[in-house]
Each structure stands twice: as C-alpha cells, then as structure tokens.
Amino acid sequence: MWPVFAVVALAAYLVDLTTKQLALTHLQEADGSRPRVDLVGDLLGLQLAFNPGAAFSLGEDFTVVISCVAIVATVAVLAVSVRLRSPLWAVALGILLAGITGNLTDRLFRDPGPFHGHVVDMVELPNFPIFNVADMCINIAAVLIVVQAFRGVRVDGSRVEEQEQAAERDA
C-alpha cells in the first residue's frame, strides 16, 4: 500500500503547488490589486489571499509554532505510513501528507521568510474563509479517517473486531 500512499501524496502535493503558482500568476494585477474572479456567480470564485495563520486566519502570531507542528505531523504521517495495509488508509494518509506539506512549503519558503511564510489561498465561497487545495486535502483526509475509524478498519488493514476476538481467544 505504500506505493499508493506515495503516489497520492505526490500527486495531490503537485496539484496544490501548481494551483498556488497559477493563483500567483493570474489572480494579481500589475498594480498589486487582487480582484475576485467569479466562477459560479457569487457561489464560487477565486481571490488571491495570503494567510499568515492557521485555519480561518487564526493564530497569526504563531506561524513558527504552526510550522513546527506541521513538521511533527509530517514525520508522524510518514512513520504511520510504513504500517499501511489498507487502500483507503493509504489514500487518506497520502492526501493528509499532501495537505500538511503543501501549506508547510509555503510557511518555509514564502515571504516574509522561513517559518513565517504566508500560505497562498485562492478558493472563495460565500461566508467562508478563502482556502487552497492543501486545505481541501486536509479536510478530505479527515473525513476518510473518520470513515475508517467508524468502519473499525485500522491502518494495518485489520478490523477492531478481529483483534478483540483474537484477544478473547488468547485469554
């Protein structure tokens, strides 16, 4: 399952980087203004924004901490990935890794500097903060992880019931 994890992570990461570069190239005027581009009327649009904080621009003063947490999360996902035996877990963790590292890349390599970089956001819905592909990846991964947890499927592909039955037999 590790190849599935790696391909999903790399593909989603590249989509995130590409959409951010496209946003930087096409959503900013020469004078520096950033007009909204309507895609589906007022329902869905593109608007370039730079987010120094976490979700909903919270924690703008904690960019260094957020960056360090993202590094720890990246290492944790990679450590868990070696036990992957479930296809859906491989997809979920691959998408999660892409989301974490997509935003971490911005924090490490964008202005104003390493560990302080602002994340590039561009997707705008009404009454909702502007977000990016990495944010979508993190949310999709969260849903898939919850689904797997409710189904009782562990990262190694075993089911919670199987392990409980094995424990009862051994007792």
KAHUJO-V899275 format. One record per backbone hydrogen bond with DSSP energy under -1.0 kcal/mol. NH is the residue of the N-H (numbers start at 0). CO is the residue of the C=O. E is the energy in kcal/mol with one decimal. If there is no record, write none. Layout:
nh: {NH	NH}
co: {CO	CO}
e: {E	E}
//
This chain:
nh: {4	5	6	7	8	9	10	11	12	13	14	15	16	17	18	19	20	21	22	23	24	25	26	28	31	36	38	39	42	44	45	46	48	50	53	56	57	61	65	66	67	68	69	70	71	72	73	74	75	76	77	78	79	80	82	83	84	85	89	90	91	92	93	94	95	96	97	98	99	100	101	102	103	104	105	106	107	108	109	112	115	116	117	118	120	121	122	123	127	130	135	136	137	138	139	140	141	142	143	144	145	146	147	148	149	150	152	153	156	159	162	163	164	165	166	167	168	169	170}
co: {0	1	2	3	4	5	6	7	8	9	10	11	12	13	14	15	16	17	18	19	20	21	22	32	28	45	43	43	39	123	36	121	120	118	57	53	54	58	61	62	63	64	65	66	67	68	69	70	71	72	73	74	75	76	79	80	154	154	85	86	87	88	89	90	91	92	93	94	95	96	97	98	99	100	101	102	103	104	105	109	112	106	110	50	48	130	130	44	124	122	131	132	133	134	135	136	137	138	139	140	141	142	143	144	145	146	147	157	153	151	158	159	160	161	162	163	164	165	166}
e: {-2.3	-2.9	-2.6	-2.6	-2.6	-2.6	-2.7	-2.6	-2.3	-2.5	-2.1	-2.3	-2.6	-2.5	-2.6	-2.1	-2.2	-2.7	-2.3	-2.4	-2.1	-2.8	-2.2	-3.0	-2.0	-2.9	-2.7	-2.3	-1.9	-2.3	-2.7	-2.3	-2.3	-3.0	-4.0	-1.8	-1.8	-2.2	-2.9	-2.4	-2.3	-2.7	-2.1	-1.9	-2.3	-2.6	-2.3	-2.2	-2.5	-2.6	-2.3	-2.4	-2.3	-2.0	-1.9	-1.3	-2.4	-1.0	-2.3	-2.2	-2.7	-3.0	-2.0	-2.7	-2.3	-2.6	-2.1	-2.3	-2.7	-2.8	-2.2	-1.8	-2.2	-2.4	-1.2	-2.1	-2.1	-2.4	-2.3	-1.3	-2.2	-2.3	-2.2	-2.8	-2.9	-2.4	-3.2	-3.0	-1.2	-2.2	-1.8	-2.6	-2.2	-2.0	-2.8	-2.7	-2.0	-2.0	-2.4	-2.7	-2.2	-2.5	-2.4	-2.3	-2.7	-2.1	-2.4	-3.3	-2.3	-2.3	-1.7	-2.1	-2.8	-2.2	-2.0	-2.0	-2.3	-2.0	-1.1}
//
